[in-house]
Amino acid sequence: MADTVTVGNLRLVNPRGVDLGSGEFHLNDRPSDLNGKTLGLLENHKANSDKVLHELGQMLKAKYDLKDIVYLSKHSASLPTKPNTVQEILDQVDVLITGIGD
């Protein structure tokens, strides 16, 4: 995570982030369909992102035999997802869609 410094009631964040190191990056295989899967929908707290993802979830539910839909919320659009939310995703969902609003 980026370095932060708090001065009074002002929190300053170093926007450079951190070096993730070298290495290969691999995407997970996509499932062939969503039937029987638990779908995760992660909104980022921007205006209407929850509405867009909720509507998308209903459309996918009508099209596929989803096991469940888990609605998750990121605490800030400009900050990384909190570790406990990432763990919820890993523990509960098979497929995750994240989206923004505005």
TORPA-4810 file (N, C-alpha, C, O; in nm, 3 decimals):
<nodes>
NODE_1_0.084_-0.116_0.000_0.000_0.000_0.000_0.089_0.123_0.000_0.205_0.116_0.042_M
NODE_2_0.039_0.234_-0.046_0.114_0.358_-0.053_0.146_0.408_0.087_0.072_0.382_0.182_A
NODE_3_0.259_0.481_0.099_0.295_0.543_0.226_0.194_0.652_0.260_0.149_0.725_0.171_D
NODE_4_0.159_0.663_0.388_0.069_0.769_0.430_0.131_0.843_0.548_0.205_0.785_0.628_T
NODE_5_0.101_0.971_0.557_0.145_1.055_0.668_0.022_1.134_0.713_-0.050_1.190_0.631_V
NODE_6_-0.001_1.138_0.845_-0.112_1.215_0.898_-0.057_1.338_0.969_0.028_1.328_1.057_T
NODE_7_-0.108_1.454_0.928_-0.070_1.581_0.988_-0.198_1.648_1.035_-0.280_1.691_0.954_V
NODE_8_-0.216_1.657_1.166_-0.342_1.710_1.219_-0.455_1.619_1.177_-0.453_1.499_1.205_G
NODE_9_-0.554_1.676_1.110_-0.666_1.594_1.062_-0.656_1.570_0.911_-0.754_1.532_0.848_N
NODE_10_-0.536_1.592_0.853_-0.514_1.574_0.711_-0.426_1.452_0.688_-0.319_1.440_0.747_L
NODE_11_-0.472_1.362_0.603_-0.394_1.243_0.570_-0.338_1.257_0.429_-0.414_1.273_0.334_R
NODE_12_-0.207_1.251_0.416_-0.139_1.262_0.288_-0.098_1.122_0.242_-0.042_1.045_0.319_L
NODE_13_-0.127_1.092_0.116_-0.097_0.960_0.061_0.000_0.976_-0.054_-0.022_1.056_-0.145_V
NODE_14_0.109_0.900_-0.051_0.205_0.898_-0.160_0.140_0.824_-0.277_0.111_0.705_-0.265_N
NODE_15_0.116_0.891_-0.390_0.042_0.830_-0.500_0.122_0.731_-0.584_0.068_0.670_-0.676_P
NODE_16_0.251_0.715_-0.554_0.334_0.627_-0.637_0.307_0.480_-0.613_0.345_0.396_-0.695_R
NODE_17_0.243_0.446_-0.504_0.213_0.306_-0.477_0.338_0.230_-0.439_0.432_0.287_-0.382_G
NODE_18_0.340_0.102_-0.468_0.454_0.018_-0.431_0.498_-0.063_-0.552_0.422_-0.085_-0.646_V
NODE_19_0.623_-0.106_-0.547_0.678_-0.191_-0.652_0.625_-0.333_-0.632_0.647_-0.394_-0.528_D
NODE_20_0.555_-0.383_-0.731_0.500_-0.518_-0.721_0.603_-0.624_-0.757_0.574_-0.744_-0.748_L
NODE_21_0.720_-0.582_-0.796_0.824_-0.678_-0.830_0.804_-0.733_-0.970_0.701_-0.713_-1.034_G
NODE_22_0.904_-0.803_-1.015_0.895_-0.861_-1.148_0.830_-0.998_-1.140_0.815_-1.056_-1.032_S
NODE_23_0.794_-1.047_-1.252_0.731_-1.179_-1.258_0.620_-1.179_-1.361_0.580_-1.074_-1.412_G
NODE_24_0.573_-1.297_-1.390_0.468_-1.310_-1.489_0.331_-1.284_-1.426_0.309_-1.311_-1.308_E
NODE_25_0.243_-1.232_-1.506_0.106_-1.205_-1.463_0.015_-1.297_-1.542_0.020_-1.297_-1.665_F
NODE_26_-0.068_-1.374_-1.474_-0.159_-1.467_-1.541_-0.302_-1.440_-1.498_-0.330_-1.424_-1.379_H
NODE_27_-0.391_-1.435_-1.593_-0.534_-1.427_-1.563_-0.587_-1.567_-1.535_-0.539_-1.665_-1.592_L
NODE_28_-0.685_-1.576_-1.448_-0.751_-1.704_-1.425_-0.833_-1.741_-1.548_-0.876_-1.655_-1.624_N
NODE_29_-0.853_-1.871_-1.566_-0.938_-1.917_-1.674_-1.081_-1.871_-1.649_-1.128_-1.869_-1.535_D
NODE_30_-1.150_-1.835_-1.756_-1.291_-1.796_-1.745_-1.376_-1.922_-1.746_-1.346_-2.018_-1.817_R
NODE_31_-1.483_-1.923_-1.666_-1.573_-2.039_-1.671_-1.647_-2.041_-1.804_-1.667_-1.937_-1.867_P
NODE_32_-1.687_-2.158_-1.845_-1.759_-2.171_-1.972_-1.900_-2.112_-1.963_-1.954_-2.066_-2.064_S
NODE_33_-1.959_-2.113_-1.844_-2.088_-2.048_-1.822_-2.101_-2.015_-1.674_-2.013_-2.049_-1.594_D
NODE_34_-2.210_-1.951_-1.637_-2.230_-1.909_-1.498_-2.326_-1.999_-1.421_-2.351_-1.976_-1.303_L
NODE_35_-2.380_-2.101_-1.486_-2.474_-2.190_-1.418_-2.409_-2.255_-1.297_-2.299_-2.310_-1.305_N
NODE_36_-2.479_-2.248_-1.183_-2.430_-2.308_-1.060_-2.321_-2.229_-0.990_-2.268_-2.275_-0.889_G
NODE_37_-2.287_-2.112_-1.040_-2.179_-2.031_-0.983_-2.236_-1.925_-0.888_-2.350_-1.881_-0.902_K
NODE_38_-2.152_-1.886_-0.792_-2.183_-1.772_-0.707_-2.117_-1.651_-0.769_-1.995_-1.646_-0.785_T
NODE_39_-2.198_-1.552_-0.803_-2.151_-1.431_-0.867_-2.128_-1.323_-0.763_-2.215_-1.297_-0.680_L
NODE_40_-2.011_-1.262_-0.767_-1.981_-1.148_-0.681_-1.986_-1.020_-0.762_-1.934_-1.014_-0.873_G
NODE_41_-2.050_-0.918_-0.706_-2.058_-0.787_-0.771_-1.999_-0.685_-0.675_-2.055_-0.661_-0.567_L
NODE_42_-1.887_-0.626_-0.713_-1.814_-0.532_-0.627_-1.828_-0.391_-0.682_-1.775_-0.360_-0.789_L
NODE_43_-1.899_-0.306_-0.608_-1.913_-0.166_-0.651_-1.809_-0.082_-0.578_-1.761_-0.119_-0.470_E
NODE_44_-1.775_0.032_-0.639_-1.664_0.111_-0.586_-1.704_0.240_-0.516_-1.619_0.326_-0.493_N
NODE_45_-1.827_0.255_-0.482_-1.878_0.371_-0.407_-1.894_0.497_-0.491_-1.920_0.604_-0.437_H
NODE_46_-1.878_0.487_-0.622_-1.908_0.603_-0.706_-2.059_0.607_-0.730_-2.128_0.506_-0.715_K
NODE_47_-2.107_0.724_-0.766_-2.250_0.742_-0.786_-2.304_0.642_-0.888_-2.250_0.630_-0.998_A
NODE_48_-2.407_0.572_-0.851_-2.480_0.477_-0.936_-2.409_0.345_-0.963_-2.466_0.260_-1.032_N
NODE_49_-2.289_0.325_-0.912_-2.223_0.196_-0.939_-2.302_0.081_-0.879_-2.309_-0.027_-0.939_S
NODE_50_-2.362_0.102_-0.762_-2.444_-0.004_-0.702_-2.567_-0.033_-0.786_-2.607_-0.149_-0.799_D
NODE_51_-2.627_0.071_-0.843_-2.746_0.051_-0.926_-2.713_-0.023_-1.055_-2.787_-0.112_-1.097_K
NODE_52_-2.602_0.013_-1.118_-2.560_-0.053_-1.242_-2.532_-0.200_-1.216_-2.579_-0.286_-1.291_V
NODE_53_-2.457_-0.230_-1.110_-2.424_-0.370_-1.082_-2.546_-0.449_-1.036_-2.557_-0.568_-1.068_L
NODE_54_-2.636_-0.387_-0.961_-2.757_-0.457_-0.920_-2.840_-0.497_-1.044_-2.889_-0.609_-1.053_H
NODE_55_-2.854_-0.404_-1.137_-2.929_-0.434_-1.260_-2.859_-0.544_-1.341_-2.925_-0.634_-1.393_E
NODE_56_-2.727_-0.536_-1.350_-2.651_-0.640_-1.420_-2.672_-0.775_-1.353_-2.689_-0.877_-1.420_L
NODE_57_-2.670_-0.775_-1.221_-2.692_-0.900_-1.147_-2.828_-0.960_-1.177_-2.839_-1.081_-1.193_G
NODE_58_-2.930_-0.878_-1.185_-3.065_-0.927_-1.216_-3.072_-0.982_-1.358_-3.139_-1.082_-1.384_Q
NODE_59_-3.004_-0.916_-1.451_-3.002_-0.965_-1.590_-2.932_-1.100_-1.599_-2.979_-1.190_-1.668_M
NODE_60_-2.819_-1.114_-1.528_-2.746_-1.242_-1.531_-2.823_-1.351_-1.458_-2.818_-1.468_-1.498_L
NODE_61_-2.894_-1.315_-1.352_-2.976_-1.412_-1.279_-3.088_-1.466_-1.368_-3.123_-1.584_-1.360_K
NODE_62_-3.145_-1.379_-1.451_-3.252_-1.421_-1.543_-3.198_-1.512_-1.653_-3.270_-1.597_-1.704_A
NODE_63_-3.072_-1.494_-1.690_-3.014_-1.570_-1.801_-2.949_-1.700_-1.757_-2.948_-1.798_-1.832_K
NODE_64_-2.894_-1.703_-1.636_-2.820_-1.820_-1.587_-2.882_-1.871_-1.457_-2.950_-1.798_-1.386_Y
NODE_65_-2.856_-1.997_-1.428_-2.901_-2.059_-1.304_-2.793_-2.037_-1.198_-2.721_-2.130_-1.161_D
NODE_66_-2.782_-1.912_-1.151_-2.680_-1.878_-1.052_-2.711_-1.943_-0.918_-2.827_-1.953_-0.878_L
NODE_67_-2.608_-1.986_-0.850_-2.624_-2.039_-0.715_-2.660_-1.926_-0.620_-2.746_-1.942_-0.534_K
NODE_68_-2.592_-1.811_-0.635_-2.615_-1.697_-0.547_-2.551_-1.573_-0.608_-2.465_-1.583_-0.696_D
NODE_69_-2.592_-1.457_-0.561_-2.527_-1.330_-0.594_-2.486_-1.265_-0.464_-2.568_-1.247_-0.374_I
NODE_70_-2.358_-1.230_-0.454_-2.304_-1.164_-0.335_-2.270_-1.021_-0.375_-2.187_-0.998_-0.463_V
NODE_71_-2.334_-0.926_-0.308_-2.308_-0.784_-0.335_-2.204_-0.735_-0.235_-2.221_-0.750_-0.114_Y
NODE_72_-2.097_-0.677_-0.288_-1.987_-0.628_-0.205_-1.962_-0.482_-0.237_-1.996_-0.434_-0.345_L
NODE_73_-1.903_-0.412_-0.143_-1.879_-0.270_-0.161_-1.735_-0.236_-0.126_-1.685_-0.276_-0.021_S
NODE_74_-1.671_-0.164_-0.214_-1.538_-0.112_-0.189_-1.554_0.020_-0.114_-1.641_0.099_-0.149_K
NODE_75_-1.475_0.044_-0.014_-1.493_0.161_0.072_-1.459_0.294_0.004_-1.503_0.399_0.051_H
NODE_76_-1.382_0.290_-0.104_-1.343_0.413_-0.173_-1.303_0.380_-0.316_-1.236_0.280_-0.341_S
NODE_77_-1.344_0.465_-0.408_-1.308_0.443_-0.549_-1.160_0.464_-0.574_-1.105_0.408_-0.668_A
NODE_78_-1.095_0.544_-0.491_-0.956_0.580_-0.517_-0.855_0.502_-0.433_-0.735_0.525_-0.445_S
NODE_79_-0.903_0.411_-0.350_-0.812_0.332_-0.266_-0.828_0.184_-0.297_-0.933_0.142_-0.345_L
NODE_80_-0.725_0.105_-0.268_-0.737_-0.039_-0.291_-0.847_-0.101_-0.205_-0.882_-0.047_-0.100_P
NODE_81_-0.899_-0.210_-0.250_-1.000_-0.283_-0.174_-0.940_-0.332_-0.043_-0.827_-0.381_-0.041_T
NODE_82_-1.014_-0.318_0.066_-0.964_-0.361_0.197_-0.940_-0.512_0.197_-1.014_-0.587_0.134_K
NODE_83_-0.835_-0.557_0.269_-0.803_-0.700_0.273_-0.919_-0.788_0.317_-0.934_-0.898_0.265_P
NODE_84_-1.002_-0.742_0.413_-1.113_-0.828_0.456_-1.217_-0.845_0.345_-1.281_-0.950_0.336_N
NODE_85_-1.235_-0.743_0.260_-1.327_-0.755_0.146_-1.268_-0.850_0.042_-1.341_-0.931_-0.016_T
NODE_86_-1.138_-0.841_0.018_-1.072_-0.933_-0.075_-1.089_-1.076_-0.026_-1.115_-1.167_-0.105_V
NODE_87_-1.073_-1.098_0.104_-1.089_-1.232_0.160_-1.232_-1.281_0.144_-1.254_-1.399_0.114_Q
NODE_88_-1.331_-1.193_0.163_-1.471_-1.231_0.140_-1.490_-1.278_-0.004_-1.557_-1.377_-0.028_E
NODE_89_-1.431_-1.206_-0.097_-1.441_-1.243_-0.238_-1.382_-1.382_-0.260_-1.445_-1.467_-0.323_I
NODE_90_-1.263_-1.404_-0.208_-1.196_-1.533_-0.225_-1.275_-1.647_-0.161_-1.279_-1.758_-0.215_L
NODE_91_-1.336_-1.620_-0.047_-1.410_-1.724_0.026_-1.548_-1.753_-0.031_-1.597_-1.865_-0.018_D
NODE_92_-1.613_-1.653_-0.094_-1.754_-1.667_-0.125_-1.791_-1.677_-0.272_-1.895_-1.734_-0.304_Q
NODE_93_-1.711_-1.624_-0.362_-1.757_-1.614_-0.500_-1.672_-1.696_-0.596_-1.554_-1.720_-0.572_V
NODE_94_-1.737_-1.736_-0.705_-1.667_-1.807_-0.813_-1.624_-1.712_-0.923_-1.519_-1.729_-0.985_D
NODE_95_-1.707_-1.611_-0.947_-1.683_-1.513_-1.053_-1.712_-1.374_-0.995_-1.812_-1.354_-0.927_V
NODE_96_-1.622_-1.279_-1.022_-1.640_-1.144_-0.971_-1.647_-1.044_-1.085_-1.568_-1.048_-1.179_L
NODE_97_-1.744_-0.954_-1.075_-1.754_-0.841_-1.165_-1.742_-0.716_-1.080_-1.813_-0.702_-0.981_I
NODE_98_-1.653_-0.628_-1.118_-1.639_-0.501_-1.049_-1.675_-0.390_-1.144_-1.652_-0.401_-1.264_T
NODE_99_-1.732_-0.284_-1.091_-1.777_-0.178_-1.181_-1.773_-0.043_-1.114_-1.766_-0.032_-0.992_G
NODE_100_-1.779_0.057_-1.196_-1.779_0.194_-1.150_-1.908_0.262_-1.193_-1.982_0.210_-1.277_I
NODE_101_-1.935_0.376_-1.137_-2.053_0.451_-1.173_-2.016_0.588_-1.226_-1.908_0.606_-1.282_G
NODE_102_-2.102_0.683_-1.208_-2.093_0.823_-1.252_-2.168_0.845_-1.380_-2.171_0.957_-1.431_D
</nodes>
